[in-house]
Structure formats: structure tokens, C-alpha cells
Amino acid sequence: MSVPPGHLVRTGYVAVGKIDMACRARMAVGDVKESYERLIQMGSHQPWPCPRGHWSGERFVVVDGRHQFVASLMLGLEYLLVAWVEPA
């Protein structure tokens, strides 16, 4: 993620049902497993850095962090901590 001058990085929890993936290409099972295990170890906390993306209307589009998003779905999490850039 690059942050242009005069912009801010915002973070927040988004309901997983309101998240889309920008890239829907195949994923390596091992990469998803690694994210899954990391989330299990975190318990009720969310890891940093978190998935990054942008808003498209009411939905959040994950651009980087899709393995963690899928792992969150597998664990049945209701919310995912995400980050995005917006003008200051």
C-alpha cells in the first residue's frame, strides 16, 4: 500500500459478509493454512499488519490479505480488521 501526501491510513473492523476479494485467483492451500494457524494463535485479537484494500460503496474490497480473509471465514469470525487510505 502506498500513501500519497495529504492522505491518512484508516483501520476498522468490517463484517466479513461485507467484504469482497479483488483477486479471485487460486490460492496455495499452505498459505491459507498459515494464516488460519496464525489467527487461531491470536485468539480474539486480530493481527497487524491487517488486510488492506478500499471501499466500493458499502462493501470493502480486499486487495492485499486475501489469505487472512479466507482463514477468517474458515474460523467463522464475524469481523475482520482492515486498513484503507483516504484523503485527510
C-alpha positions in Angstrom: 0.0 0.0 0.0 1.3 3.4 -0.8 0.0 6.5 1.0 0.0 9.8 -1.1 0.8 13.1 0.7 -2.2 14.5 2.4 -3.9 11.2 2.9 -4.4 9.0 6.0 -4.5 5.3 6.7 -7.6 4.3 8.5 -8.4 1.0 10.1 -11.6 -0.6 11.3 -13.5 -3.8 11.8 -15.7 -4.8 8.9 -18.3 -7.6 8.9 -17.0 -10.4 6.8 -20.2 -10.6 4.9 -19.5 -7.1 3.5 -16.0 -8.0 2.2 -15.1 -8.9 -1.4 -11.8 -10.0 -2.8 -10.2 -8.0 -5.7 -8.3 -11.1 -6.8 -10.1 -14.4 -7.0 -7.3 -16.4 -8.5 -6.3 -19.7 -7.0 -4.6 -19.7 -3.6 -2.0 -22.0 -2.3 -3.5 -24.2 0.4 -0.4 -23.9 2.6 -0.6 -20.1 2.6 -4.2 -20.2 3.7 -3.3 -22.8 6.4 -0.5 -20.5 7.7 -3.0 -17.6 8.0 -5.5 -19.9 9.7 -3.0 -21.1 12.3 -1.9 -17.5 12.9 -5.5 -16.5 13.6 -6.0 -19.4 15.9 -2.9 -18.4 17.9 -4.2 -14.8 18.2 -7.4 -15.9 19.9 -9.9 -13.0 20.0 -7.3 -10.5 18.7 -6.6 -9.5 15.1 -3.0 -9.5 13.7 -1.1 -6.5 12.4 -0.5 -5.7 9.6 -4.1 -6.4 8.6 -5.6 -6.9 5.2 -5.6 -3.8 3.0 -8.0 -2.6 0.4 -10.6 0.1 -0.5 -14.3 0.8 -0.2 -16.6 0.2 -3.1 -19.9 1.7 -2.0 -21.0 -0.2 1.1 -18.5 -3.1 0.5 -14.9 -3.4 1.4 -12.6 -4.9 -1.3 -9.5 -6.7 0.0 -6.6 -6.1 -2.3 -3.8 -7.5 -0.1 -4.6 -10.1 2.6 -7.0 -12.4 0.9 -5.4 -15.5 2.6 -6.2 -14.0 6.0 -9.8 -13.1 4.8 -10.4 -16.7 3.8 -8.9 -18.0 7.0 -11.3 -15.7 8.9 -14.2 -17.2 7.0 -13.0 -20.7 7.8 -12.9 -19.8 11.6 -16.3 -18.3 11.5 -15.2 -14.8 12.5 -17.8 -12.1 12.3 -15.5 -9.2 11.7 -12.1 -8.6 10.2 -9.7 -5.7 11.0 -8.8 -4.0 7.7 -6.9 -0.8 6.5 -7.6 1.7 3.7 -6.3 5.1 2.5 -8.4 8.2 2.4 -7.9 11.9 1.9 -7.1 13.8 5.1 
